[in-house]
Amino acid sequence: MKAAVFSDTHGSTALMIEAIRRTRPDIVIHLGDCERDTECIRLEFPDIPLYNVCGNCDYVHTAPDEDIVPMGPVKAFITHGHLYDVKYRGADRLVYAAQEKGAQIAMYGHTHKALNIEVGGVKVINPGTAGKGRELTYAVVEVFPNGGIASEIRDL
């Protein structure tokens, strides 16, 4: 199963849509800021399942603050990250939350800085920003039938 993961689009959707076309994922994950940007994904790719959470700039939202996404034999914990203070304290609290939920992957945004590491047996992925900043990036995460996880940060 392959996922294209985006965060912090802040109204800029053209590069995200093009990346989905190129990547041809099985699912798309949007990690907040701006929830309304997910509507263009639903319109352009109605057959691709979409999972999304709200961010700190989503003042009126319908998406949850966090969610668990089934990815083959593993679970991914997704959240924007602001409720876990990732900008100033790093990803430790996020990793603990993922472990408590039985997730092998933790994905978040908010910092606008891409990250792809493993901490405490949890793959921690921040796709960076797909909307504002000098370096526009997204993540591609692939989960194999044996539970193996491959992930990379790609430029938009």
DSSP file with accessible surface (Angstrom, degrees, kcal/mol):
  #  RESIDUE AA STRUCTURE BP1 BP2  ACC     N-H-->O    O-->H-N    N-H-->O    O-->H-N    TCO  KAPPA ALPHA  PHI   PSI    X-CA   Y-CA   Z-CA
    1    1 A M              0   0   75      0, 0.0   142,-2.8     0, 0.0     2,-0.4   0.000 360.0 360.0 360.0 130.4    0.0    0.0    0.0
    2    2 A K  E     -A  142   0A  52    140,-0.2    24,-2.5    22,-0.1    25,-1.6  -0.936 360.0-168.3-115.6 132.9    1.4    3.4   -1.0
    3    3 A A  E     -Ab 141  27A   0    138,-3.1   138,-2.4    -2,-0.4     2,-0.5  -0.945  15.3-149.5-119.7 139.3    0.3    6.7    0.5
    4    4 A A  E     -Ab 140  28A   0     23,-1.9    25,-2.7    -2,-0.4     2,-0.5  -0.940  24.3-160.5-100.7 127.0    1.0   10.3   -0.6
    5    5 A V  E     +Ab 139  29A   0    134,-3.1   134,-2.5    -2,-0.5     2,-0.3  -0.948  13.5 174.1-121.1 127.5    1.2   12.5    2.5
    6    6 A F  E     + b   0  30A   0     23,-2.8    25,-3.0    -2,-0.5     2,-0.3  -0.902   3.7 176.9-128.5 155.8    0.8   16.2    2.6
    7    7 A S        +     0   0    0    130,-0.3   123,-2.2    -2,-0.3   124,-0.3  -0.982  57.9  19.3-152.0 158.8    0.6   18.9    5.2
    8    8 A D        +     0   0    1     24,-2.4   123,-1.0    -2,-0.3   124,-0.7   0.865  58.1 157.1  51.8  51.9    0.4   22.7    5.5
    9    9 A T    >   -     0   0    0     24,-0.7     3,-2.4    23,-0.4    25,-0.3   0.795  26.3-165.1 -76.0 -29.0   -0.9   23.4    2.0
   10   10 A H  T 3  S-     0   0   33     23,-2.2    24,-0.2     1,-0.3     3,-0.1   0.841  72.7 -43.8  48.2  41.6   -2.4   26.7    3.2
   11   11 A G  T 3  S+     0   0   37      1,-0.2     2,-0.8    23,-0.1    -1,-0.3   0.337 112.2 115.5  91.6  -8.5   -4.5   27.1    0.0
   12   12 A S    <   +     0   0   60     -3,-2.4     4,-0.2     1,-0.2    -1,-0.2  -0.836  27.0 150.3 -98.2 105.7   -1.8   26.1   -2.5
   13   13 A T     >  +     0   0   39     -2,-0.8     4,-2.6     2,-0.1     5,-0.2   0.604  42.8  86.8-113.4 -13.9   -3.1   22.9   -4.1
   14   14 A A  H  > S+     0   0   76      1,-0.2     4,-2.2     2,-0.2     5,-0.2   0.912  94.4  44.2 -59.9 -46.4   -1.7   22.8   -7.7
   15   15 A L  H  > S+     0   0   80      1,-0.2     4,-2.3     2,-0.2    -1,-0.2   0.874 112.9  53.2 -67.7 -34.7    1.6   21.1   -6.8
   16   16 A M  H  > S+     0   0    0      2,-0.2     4,-2.2   114,-0.2    -2,-0.2   0.943 109.0  48.4 -63.6 -46.6   -0.1   18.6   -4.5
   17   17 A I  H  X S+     0   0   13     -4,-2.6     4,-2.1     1,-0.2    -2,-0.2   0.921 112.3  49.0 -61.0 -43.5   -2.6   17.6   -7.2
   18   18 A E  H  X S+     0   0   85     -4,-2.2     4,-2.3    -5,-0.2    -1,-0.2   0.906 109.3  52.7 -63.9 -39.5    0.3   17.1   -9.7
   19   19 A A  H  X S+     0   0    0     -4,-2.3     4,-2.8     1,-0.2     5,-0.2   0.889 107.2  51.9 -64.9 -38.1    2.3   15.1   -7.1
   20   20 A I  H  X S+     0   0    1     -4,-2.2     4,-2.4     2,-0.2    -1,-0.2   0.930 109.2  50.7 -63.9 -41.6   -0.7   12.8   -6.6
   21   21 A R  H  < S+     0   0  118     -4,-2.1    -2,-0.2     1,-0.2    -1,-0.2   0.920 115.3  42.4 -59.9 -45.2   -0.9   12.2  -10.4
   22   22 A R  H  < S+     0   0  124     -4,-2.3    -2,-0.2     1,-0.2    -1,-0.2   0.892 118.1  44.3 -67.8 -41.8    2.8   11.4  -10.5
   23   23 A T  H  < S-     0   0    3     -4,-2.8    -2,-0.2    -5,-0.2    -1,-0.2   0.812  84.4-156.4 -77.2 -33.0    2.8    9.2   -7.4
   24   24 A R     <  -     0   0  201     -4,-2.4    -3,-0.1    -5,-0.2   -22,-0.1   0.954  24.1-169.6  53.7  58.6   -0.4    7.2   -8.1
   25   25 A P        -     0   0    8      0, 0.0   -22,-0.2     0, 0.0    -1,-0.1  -0.303  34.0-134.3 -78.6 162.7   -1.0    6.3   -4.5
   26   26 A D  S    S+     0   0   88    -24,-2.5     2,-0.3     1,-0.2   -23,-0.2   0.769  93.5  11.5 -79.6 -32.2   -3.5    3.9   -3.0
   27   27 A I  E     -b    3   0A   5    -25,-1.6   -23,-1.9    21,-0.2     2,-0.4  -0.964  68.0-141.6-140.9 158.9   -4.4    6.5   -0.4
   28   28 A V  E     -bc   4  50A   0     21,-2.4    23,-2.5    -2,-0.3     2,-0.4  -0.978  12.9-163.9-121.6 139.1   -3.8   10.2    0.3
   29   29 A I  E     -bc   5  51A   0    -25,-2.7   -23,-2.8    -2,-0.4     2,-0.5  -0.988   2.7-169.3-123.8 128.8   -3.2   11.7    3.7
   30   30 A H  E     -bc   6  52A   0     21,-2.5    23,-1.6    -2,-0.4   -23,-0.2  -0.982   7.4-160.9-119.3 124.5   -3.5   15.4    4.5
   31   31 A L        -     0   0    0    -25,-3.0    78,-0.3    -2,-0.5   -24,-0.1   0.053  48.7 -88.5 -98.9  25.0   -2.2   16.5    7.9
   32   32 A G  S    S+     0   0    0    -26,-0.1   -24,-2.4     2,-0.1   -23,-0.4  -0.092  74.5 113.9  99.0 166.3   -4.0   19.8    8.2
   33   33 A D  S    S+     0   0    3    -25,-0.2   -23,-2.2   -26,-0.2   -24,-0.7   0.997  99.2  24.1  58.6  74.5   -3.7   23.5    7.5
   34   34 A C    >   -     0   0   10    -25,-0.3     3,-1.5   -26,-0.2     4,-0.4   0.534  63.1-179.0-127.4 129.7   -6.0   23.9    5.4
   35   35 A E  G >  S+     0   0   20      1,-0.3     3,-2.1     2,-0.2     4,-0.4   0.854  84.9  65.1 -58.8 -35.4   -8.8   21.4    5.6
   36   36 A R  G >  S+     0   0  175      1,-0.3     3,-1.3     2,-0.2     4,-0.5   0.773  88.0  70.2 -63.3 -21.0  -10.6   23.0    2.7
   37   37 A D  G X> S+     0   0    8     -3,-1.5     4,-0.8     1,-0.3     3,-0.6   0.744  85.3  68.5 -67.3 -19.7   -7.7   22.0    0.4
   38   38 A T  H <> S+     0   0    1     -3,-2.1     4,-2.3    -4,-0.4    -1,-0.3   0.756  84.6  70.8 -71.5 -20.8   -8.8   18.4    0.8
   39   39 A E  H <> S+     0   0  102     -3,-1.3     4,-2.2    -4,-0.4    -1,-0.2   0.880  94.2  53.4 -63.0 -36.6  -11.9   19.2   -1.3
   40   40 A C  H <> S+     0   0   30     -3,-0.6     4,-2.5    -4,-0.5    -1,-0.2   0.863 107.4  52.1 -67.7 -30.7   -9.8   19.5   -4.4
   41   41 A I  H  X S+     0   0    0     -4,-0.8     4,-2.8     2,-0.2    -2,-0.2   0.945 109.3  49.2 -66.4 -45.2   -8.4   16.1   -3.8
   42   42 A R  H  < S+     0   0   94     -4,-2.3    -2,-0.2     1,-0.2    -1,-0.2   0.882 114.9  45.1 -61.7 -37.6  -11.8   14.6   -3.4
   43   43 A L  H  < S+     0   0  138     -4,-2.2    -1,-0.2    -5,-0.2    -2,-0.2   0.910 119.0  39.6 -72.2 -43.6  -12.9   16.3   -6.7
   44   44 A E  H  < S+     0   0   95     -4,-2.5    -2,-0.2     1,-0.2    -3,-0.2   0.816 130.6  26.1 -75.6 -32.9   -9.8   15.3   -8.7
   45   45 A F    ><  +     0   0   30     -4,-2.8     3,-1.7    -5,-0.2    -1,-0.2  -0.532  64.7 160.6-132.8  66.5   -9.4   11.8   -7.3
   46   46 A P  T 3  S+     0   0   97      0, 0.0    -1,-0.1     0, 0.0     4,-0.1   0.731  76.4  55.2 -64.8 -19.1  -12.8   10.5   -6.1
   47   47 A D  T 3  S+     0   0  155     -3,-0.1    -5,-0.1     2,-0.1    -2,-0.0   0.489  89.3  85.7 -92.8  -4.3  -11.6    6.9   -6.3
   48   48 A I  S <  S-     0   0   36     -3,-1.7   -21,-0.2    -7,-0.2    -3,-0.1  -0.869  84.8-120.3 -98.8 122.3   -8.6    7.4   -4.0
   49   49 A P        -     0   0   64      0, 0.0   -21,-2.4     0, 0.0     2,-0.4  -0.329  29.6-155.2 -59.6 138.7   -9.4    7.1   -0.2
   50   50 A L  E     -c   28   0A  28    -23,-0.2     2,-0.4    -4,-0.1   -21,-0.2  -0.974  12.7-172.5-122.8 130.5   -8.5   10.3    1.6
   51   51 A Y  E     +c   29   0A  64    -23,-2.5   -21,-2.5    -2,-0.4     2,-0.3  -0.977  17.0 167.4-117.8 134.0   -7.7   10.6    5.3
   52   52 A N  E     -c   30   0A  15     -2,-0.4     2,-0.3   -23,-0.2   -21,-0.2  -0.991  20.3-163.8-147.9 155.3   -7.3   14.0    6.9
   53   53 A V        -     0   0    0    -23,-1.6    12,-0.2    -2,-0.3     2,-0.2  -0.873  31.4-103.6-127.8 163.3   -7.0   15.8   10.2
   54   54 A C        -     0   0    1     10,-2.2    26,-0.5    -2,-0.3     2,-0.2  -0.521  30.7-150.1 -87.8 158.3   -7.4   19.5   11.1
   55   55 A G    >   -     0   0    4     -2,-0.2     3,-1.5    25,-0.1   -23,-0.1  -0.583  36.2 -89.5-116.2-177.1   -4.6   21.8   11.9
   56   56 A N  T 3  S+     0   0   62      1,-0.3   -24,-0.0    -2,-0.2    -2,-0.0   0.720 125.8  52.4 -70.3 -17.0   -4.1   24.9   14.0
   57   57 A C  T 3  S+     0   0   43      1,-0.1     2,-1.3     2,-0.0    -1,-0.3   0.414  84.2  93.1 -96.7   1.7   -5.2   27.2   11.1
   58   58 A D    <   +     0   0   14     -3,-1.5     3,-0.2     1,-0.2    -1,-0.1  -0.687  48.3 166.9 -94.1  81.8   -8.4   25.2   10.5
   59   59 A Y  S    S+     0   0  193     -2,-1.3     2,-0.6     1,-0.2    -1,-0.2   0.870  72.3  34.8 -70.1 -38.9  -10.7   27.3   12.8
   60   60 A V  S    S+     0   0  143     -3,-0.2     2,-0.3     2,-0.0    -1,-0.2  -0.958  89.1 156.1-114.9 111.4  -13.9   25.9   11.5
   61   61 A H        -     0   0   83     -2,-0.6    -7,-0.0    -3,-0.2    -3,-0.0  -0.919  44.1-165.7-139.5 159.3  -13.4   22.2   10.7
   62   62 A T        +     0   0  131     -2,-0.3    -1,-0.1     2,-0.1    -8,-0.0   0.512  68.0  94.7-114.8 -16.0  -15.1   18.9   10.3
   63   63 A A  S    S-     0   0    8      1,-0.1   -10,-0.2   -10,-0.1    -9,-0.1  -0.422  80.1-106.9 -75.9 154.2  -12.0   16.7   10.4
   64   64 A P        -     0   0   62      0, 0.0   -10,-2.2     0, 0.0    -1,-0.1  -0.270  20.5-118.7 -73.6 166.8  -10.8   15.1   13.6
   65   65 A D  S    S+     0   0   71    -12,-0.2    15,-0.7     1,-0.2     2,-0.3   0.775  95.5   0.9 -73.0 -29.7   -7.7   16.3   15.6
   66   66 A E  E     -E   79   0B  62     13,-0.2     2,-0.3   -14,-0.1    13,-0.2  -0.976  67.5-177.8-153.9 163.3   -6.2   12.8   15.1
   67   67 A D  E     -E   78   0B  63     11,-2.0    11,-2.9    -2,-0.3     2,-0.5  -0.978  27.0-120.4-157.7 164.2   -7.0    9.5   13.5
   68   68 A I  E     -E   77   0B  54     -2,-0.3     9,-0.2     9,-0.2    -2,-0.0  -0.970  26.4-160.4-112.1 126.7   -5.7    6.0   13.0
   69   69 A V  E     -E   76   0B   0      7,-3.2     7,-2.5    -2,-0.5     2,-0.4  -0.939  14.3-134.7-110.6 121.4   -5.2    5.0    9.3
   70   70 A P  E     +E   75   0B  74      0, 0.0     2,-0.4     0, 0.0     5,-0.2  -0.628  24.2 179.9 -74.4 125.7   -5.0    1.3    8.5
   71   71 A M  E >   -E   74   0B   0      3,-2.9     3,-1.9    -2,-0.4   -68,-0.0  -0.778  56.8 -74.2-127.7  84.2   -2.1    0.7    6.1
   72   72 A G  T 3  S-     0   0   55     -2,-0.4    -1,-0.2     1,-0.3    72,-0.1  -0.411 114.7  -7.9  61.9-128.8   -2.0   -3.0    5.3
   73   73 A P  T 3  S+     0   0   79      0, 0.0     2,-0.3     0, 0.0    -1,-0.3   0.468 129.7  63.1 -80.9  -0.3   -0.7   -4.9    8.3
   74   74 A V  E <  S-E   71   0B  11     -3,-1.9    -3,-2.9    74,-0.1     2,-0.4  -0.792  72.5-130.2-121.0 166.3    0.3   -1.7   10.2
   75   75 A K  E     -E   70   0B  91     27,-0.3    29,-1.7    -2,-0.3    30,-1.5  -0.923  12.5-152.4-115.1 142.2   -1.5    1.3   11.7
   76   76 A A  E     -Ef  69 105B   0     -7,-2.5    -7,-3.2    -2,-0.4     2,-0.5  -0.960   6.6-148.7-114.0 128.3   -0.5    5.0   11.1
   77   77 A F  E     -Ef  68 106B   1     28,-3.2    30,-3.0    -2,-0.5     2,-0.4  -0.854  21.7-168.5 -91.8 123.1   -1.3    7.6   13.8
   78   78 A I  E     +Ef  67 107B   0    -11,-2.9   -11,-2.0    -2,-0.5     2,-0.3  -0.948  19.8 141.3-120.7 140.2   -2.0   10.9   12.1
   79   79 A T  E     -E   66   0B   0     28,-1.8    30,-0.3    -2,-0.4   -13,-0.2  -0.963  55.4-113.2-161.4 162.8   -2.3   14.4   13.6
   80   80 A H        -     0   0    0    -15,-0.7    29,-2.1   -26,-0.5   -25,-0.1   0.883  48.0-130.4 -72.8 -36.9   -1.3   17.9   12.7
   81   81 A G  S > >S+     0   0    0     27,-0.2     5,-1.6    29,-0.1     3,-1.4   0.083  80.0 103.9 114.5 -23.3    1.1   18.1   15.6
   82   82 A H  G > 5S+     0   0   48      1,-0.3     3,-1.3     2,-0.2     5,-0.1   0.856  79.9  56.7 -64.1 -31.3    0.3   21.4   17.3
   83   83 A L  G 3 5S+     0   0   83      1,-0.3    -1,-0.3   -18,-0.1   -18,-0.0   0.645 108.6  48.4 -74.7 -10.6   -1.6   19.5   20.1
   84   84 A Y  G < 5S-     0   0   30     -3,-1.4     9,-0.3     8,-0.0    -1,-0.3   0.223 110.0-123.3-109.2   9.5    1.6   17.6   20.9
   85   85 A D  T X>5 +     0   0   50     -3,-1.3     4,-2.5    -4,-0.1     3,-0.7   0.835  52.5 159.1  54.3  40.4    3.8   20.8   20.9
   86   86 A V  H 3>< +     0   0    6     -5,-1.6     4,-1.1     1,-0.2    -1,-0.1   0.772  62.2  64.7 -66.5 -24.9    6.0   19.3   18.1
   87   87 A K  H 34 S+     0   0  100     -6,-0.2    -1,-0.2     1,-0.2     4,-0.1   0.872 120.1  18.1 -67.2 -35.2    7.4   22.7   17.1
   88   88 A Y  H <4 S+     0   0  184     -3,-0.7    -2,-0.2     2,-0.2    -1,-0.2   0.662 134.5  35.5-111.6 -20.2    9.1   23.4   20.4
   89   89 A R  H >< S-     0   0  168     -4,-2.5     3,-0.5     1,-0.3    -3,-0.2   0.375  97.6-129.3-117.5   1.0    9.4   20.0   22.1
   90   90 A G  T 3<  -     0   0   34     -4,-1.1    -1,-0.3    -5,-0.3     3,-0.3  -0.294  45.7 -53.5  79.7-164.7   10.0   17.6   19.2
   91   91 A A  T 3> S+     0   0   14      1,-0.2     4,-2.7     2,-0.1     5,-0.2   0.356  97.6 105.3 -99.5   6.9    8.2   14.4   18.4
   92   92 A D  H <> S+     0   0   90     -3,-0.5     4,-2.4     1,-0.2     5,-0.2   0.919  84.1  45.3 -57.4 -49.1    8.5   12.5   21.8
   93   93 A R  H  > S+     0   0  112     -9,-0.3     4,-2.1    -3,-0.3    -1,-0.2   0.880 113.4  52.0 -63.0 -36.0    5.0   13.1   22.9
   94   94 A L  H  > S+     0   0    0     -4,-0.2     4,-2.4   -10,-0.2    -2,-0.2   0.914 108.4  50.4 -65.0 -42.3    3.7   12.2   19.5
   95   95 A V  H  X S+     0   0    3     -4,-2.7     4,-2.7     1,-0.2    -2,-0.2   0.929 109.6  50.6 -62.9 -44.0    5.7    8.9   19.5
   96   96 A Y  H  X S+     0   0  131     -4,-2.4     4,-2.6     1,-0.2    -1,-0.2   0.916 110.1  50.3 -60.9 -42.2    4.3    8.0   22.9
   97   97 A A  H  X S+     0   0    8     -4,-2.1     4,-1.6     2,-0.2    -1,-0.2   0.920 110.8  49.0 -62.4 -43.1    0.8    8.6   21.7
   98   98 A A  H  <>S+     0   0    0     -4,-2.4     5,-2.8     1,-0.2     4,-0.3   0.929 111.4  49.5 -62.4 -44.1    1.4    6.4   18.6
   99   99 A Q  H ><5S+     0   0   85     -4,-2.7     3,-1.5     1,-0.2    -2,-0.2   0.917 108.7  52.6 -61.6 -42.9    2.8    3.7   20.8
  100  100 A E  H 3<5S+     0   0  163     -4,-2.6    -1,-0.2     1,-0.3    -2,-0.2   0.823 110.6  48.4 -62.0 -31.2   -0.2    3.9   23.2
  101  101 A K  T 3<5S-     0   0   73     -4,-1.6    -1,-0.3    -3,-0.2    -2,-0.2   0.389 116.5-114.1 -89.7   0.6   -2.5    3.5   20.1
  102  102 A G  T < 5 +     0   0   33     -3,-1.5     2,-0.3    -4,-0.3   -27,-0.3   0.748  64.6 151.0  74.4  23.6   -0.6    0.5   18.8
  103  103 A A      < -     0   0    6     -5,-2.8    -1,-0.2    -6,-0.2   -27,-0.2  -0.702  39.3-163.5 -92.9 141.0    0.6    2.4   15.7
  104  104 A Q  S    S+     0   0   73    -29,-1.7    19,-2.7    -2,-0.3     2,-0.4   0.536  79.7  49.2 -94.9 -11.4    3.9    1.7   14.0
  105  105 A I  E     -fg  76 123B   0    -30,-1.5   -28,-3.2    17,-0.2     2,-0.4  -0.989  62.5-166.9-129.7 138.5    3.9    5.0   12.0
  106  106 A A  E     -fg  77 124B   0     17,-3.1    19,-2.8    -2,-0.4     2,-0.4  -0.995  10.8-173.6-123.7 124.5    3.3    8.5   13.4
  107  107 A M  E     +fg  78 125B   0    -30,-3.0   -28,-1.8    -2,-0.4     2,-0.3  -0.965  13.3 152.1-121.4 137.9    2.7   11.3   10.9
  108  108 A Y        -     0   0   12     17,-2.0    20,-0.3    -2,-0.4   -28,-0.2  -0.943  19.2-171.4-152.6 169.5    2.4   15.0   11.6
  109  109 A G        +     0   0    0    -29,-2.1     2,-1.8   -30,-0.3     4,-0.1  -0.045  44.4 106.0-128.5-127.4    2.9   18.4   10.1
  110  110 A H  S    S+     0   0   21      1,-0.2   -29,-0.1   -78,-0.2   -30,-0.1  -0.146  76.5  70.5  75.7 -41.7    2.8   21.9   11.7
  111  111 A T  S    S-     0   0   27     -2,-1.8    -1,-0.2     2,-0.2    18,-0.1   0.665  89.3-137.2 -82.7 -16.2    6.6   22.6   11.7
  112  112 A H  S    S+     0   0   64     16,-0.2    17,-0.6     1,-0.2     2,-0.5   0.643  70.4 114.2  64.9  16.5    6.9   23.0    7.9
  113  113 A K        -     0   0  156     15,-0.2    15,-0.5    -4,-0.1    -1,-0.2  -0.971  67.6-127.7-121.7 121.4   10.2   21.0    8.2
  114  114 A A        +     0   0   44     -2,-0.5     2,-0.3    13,-0.3    -5,-0.1  -0.318  30.6 177.4 -66.9 145.6   10.3   17.5    6.7
  115  115 A L  E     +H  126   0B  53     11,-2.5    11,-2.8     2,-0.0     2,-0.2  -0.985  17.0 175.8-150.9 139.9   11.4   14.6    8.9
  116  116 A N  E     +H  125   0B  52     -2,-0.3     2,-0.3     9,-0.2     9,-0.2  -0.743  34.6 124.8-148.8  89.6   11.8   10.9    8.2
  117  117 A I  E     -H  124   0B  70      7,-2.3     7,-3.3    -2,-0.2     2,-0.4  -0.838  52.6-117.9-138.4 174.7   13.2    9.0   11.2
  118  118 A E  E     +H  123   0B 133     -2,-0.3     2,-0.4     5,-0.3     5,-0.2  -0.987  28.1 177.5-121.6 133.4   12.5    6.1   13.5
  119  119 A V  E >   -H  122   0B  45      3,-2.8     3,-2.0    -2,-0.4    -2,-0.0  -0.990  69.1 -15.3-136.1 123.0   12.1    6.6   17.3
  120  120 A G  T 3  S-     0   0   56     -2,-0.4     3,-0.1     1,-0.3    -1,-0.1   0.832 128.1 -51.2  56.9  35.9   11.3    3.9   19.7
  121  121 A G  T 3  S+     0   0   54      1,-0.2     2,-0.5   -22,-0.0    -1,-0.3   0.546 116.1 114.7  78.9   7.2   10.2    1.5   17.0
  122  122 A V  E <   - H   0 119B   4     -3,-2.0    -3,-2.8   -17,-0.0     2,-0.6  -0.942  66.4-132.6-113.2 128.1    7.9    4.1   15.5
  123  123 A K  E     -gH 105 118B  39    -19,-2.7   -17,-3.1    -2,-0.5     2,-0.5  -0.701  25.9-157.6 -75.1 119.8    8.5    5.5   12.0
  124  124 A V  E     -gH 106 117B   0     -7,-3.3    -7,-2.3    -2,-0.6     2,-0.4  -0.918  14.1-179.7-108.5 121.6    8.1    9.3   12.4
  125  125 A I  E     +gH 107 116B   0    -19,-2.8   -17,-2.0    -2,-0.5    -9,-0.2  -0.980  18.5 175.8-130.6 125.3    7.2   11.2    9.3
  126  126 A N  E     - H   0 115B   0    -11,-2.8   -11,-2.5    -2,-0.4   -17,-0.2  -0.990  17.1-158.2-120.1 116.9    6.6   14.9    8.7
  127  127 A P        -     0   0    0      0, 0.0   -13,-0.3     0, 0.0     2,-0.2   0.547  32.9-135.2 -73.4  -3.3    6.1   15.6    5.0
  128  128 A G        -     0   0    0    -15,-0.5     2,-0.4   -20,-0.3   -15,-0.2  -0.513  47.3 -34.7  81.4-155.4    7.1   19.2    5.5
  129  129 A T  B     -i  136   0C   3    -17,-0.6     8,-2.2     6,-0.5  -121,-0.2  -0.879  39.3-175.4-108.6 136.5    5.0   21.9    3.8
  130  130 A A  S    S+     0   0    2   -123,-2.2  -114,-0.2    -2,-0.4  -121,-0.2   0.292  86.0  33.6-103.5   6.7    3.3   21.6    0.5
  131  131 A G  S    S+     0   0   11   -123,-1.0     2,-0.4     1,-0.3  -122,-0.2   0.723 112.7  30.8-131.0 -40.9    2.1   25.2    0.5
  132  132 A K  S    S+     0   0  120   -124,-0.7    -1,-0.3     3,-0.1     2,-0.2  -0.987  85.0  53.4-134.7 129.6    4.3   27.9    2.1
  133  133 A G  S    S-     0   0   56     -2,-0.4     3,-0.1     1,-0.1   -21,-0.0  -0.705  83.1 -83.0 138.1 171.2    8.1   28.0    2.3
  134  134 A R  S    S+     0   0  241      1,-0.2     2,-0.7    -2,-0.2    -1,-0.1   0.837 116.7  49.1 -76.5 -34.9   11.3   27.8    0.3
  135  135 A E  S    S-     0   0  145    -23,-0.2     2,-0.5    -3,-0.1    -6,-0.5  -0.902  72.8-167.2-111.6 106.2   11.4   24.0    0.3
  136  136 A L  B     +i  129   0C  44     -2,-0.7    20,-2.6    20,-0.2     2,-0.3  -0.823  23.0 158.2 -95.2 123.6    8.0   22.5   -0.7
  137  137 A T  E     - D   0 155A   7     -8,-2.2  -130,-0.3    -2,-0.5     2,-0.3  -0.884  24.7-170.8-140.0 167.4    7.9   18.8    0.0
  138  138 A Y  E     - D   0 154A   2     16,-2.1    16,-3.1    -2,-0.3     2,-0.4  -0.913  24.3-116.8-148.4 173.2    5.6   15.8    0.6
  139  139 A A  E     -AD   5 153A   0   -134,-2.5  -134,-3.1    -2,-0.3     2,-0.5  -0.899   9.1-156.2-118.5 148.3    6.2   12.2    1.8
  140  140 A V  E     -AD   4 152A   7     12,-2.4    12,-2.0    -2,-0.4     2,-0.5  -0.996  16.6-173.2-119.3 124.4    5.6    8.9    0.1
  141  141 A V  E     -AD   3 151A   0   -138,-2.4  -138,-3.1    -2,-0.5     2,-0.5  -0.983   2.9-170.6-122.1 126.6    5.1    6.0    2.5
  142  142 A E  E     -AD   2 150A  74      8,-3.5     8,-2.9    -2,-0.5     2,-0.5  -0.972   4.1-164.6-121.3 130.4    4.8    2.4    1.3
  143  143 A V  E     - D   0 149A   2   -142,-2.8     6,-0.2    -2,-0.5     5,-0.1  -0.964  12.9-149.1-113.7 129.0    3.8   -0.5    3.6
  144  144 A F    >   -     0   0   80      4,-2.7     3,-2.6    -2,-0.5   -73,-0.0  -0.540  29.1-105.1 -96.4 160.2    4.5   -4.0    2.4
  145  145 A P  T 3  S+     0   0  125      0, 0.0    -1,-0.1     0, 0.0    -2,-0.0   0.796 120.5  56.8 -55.5 -28.6    2.5   -7.2    3.1
  146  146 A N  T 3  S-     0   0  142      1,-0.1   -74,-0.0     2,-0.0    -3,-0.0   0.415 124.5-101.8 -83.7   2.8    5.2   -8.4    5.6
  147  147 A G  S <  S+     0   0   24     -3,-2.6    -1,-0.1     1,-0.3     2,-0.0   0.404  73.1 147.2  92.0  -0.9    4.8   -5.1    7.6
  148  148 A G        -     0   0   27     -5,-0.1    -4,-2.7     1,-0.0     2,-0.4  -0.367  34.7-149.9 -67.4 146.7    7.9   -3.5    6.2
  149  149 A I  E     -D  143   0A  52     -6,-0.2     2,-0.4     2,-0.0    -6,-0.2  -0.986  15.1-177.3-125.7 128.2    7.8    0.3    5.8
  150  150 A A  E     +D  142   0A  43     -8,-2.9    -8,-3.5    -2,-0.4     2,-0.3  -0.981  13.2 171.3-120.7 134.9    9.6    2.4    3.2
  151  151 A S  E     +D  141   0A  21     -2,-0.4     2,-0.3   -10,-0.2   -10,-0.2  -0.996   7.9 175.1-144.6 149.1    9.3    6.2    3.3
  152  152 A E  E     -D  140   0A  91    -12,-2.0   -12,-2.4    -2,-0.3     2,-0.5  -0.993  28.2-125.7-151.0 151.7   10.9    9.1    1.6
  153  153 A I  E     -D  139   0A  53     -2,-0.3     2,-0.4   -14,-0.2   -14,-0.2  -0.866  31.9-167.1 -96.2 130.6   10.6   12.9    1.4
  154  154 A R  E     -D  138   0A  77    -16,-3.1   -16,-2.1    -2,-0.5     2,-0.2  -0.927  20.2-117.0-121.2 147.4   10.1   14.2   -2.1
  155  155 A D  E      D  137   0A 125     -2,-0.4   -18,-0.3   -18,-0.2   -25,-0.1  -0.514 360.0 360.0 -75.3 146.6   10.3   17.7   -3.5
  156  156 A L              0   0   46    -20,-2.6   -20,-0.2    -2,-0.2  -140,-0.1  -0.599 360.0 360.0 -88.4 360.0    7.2   19.2   -5.1
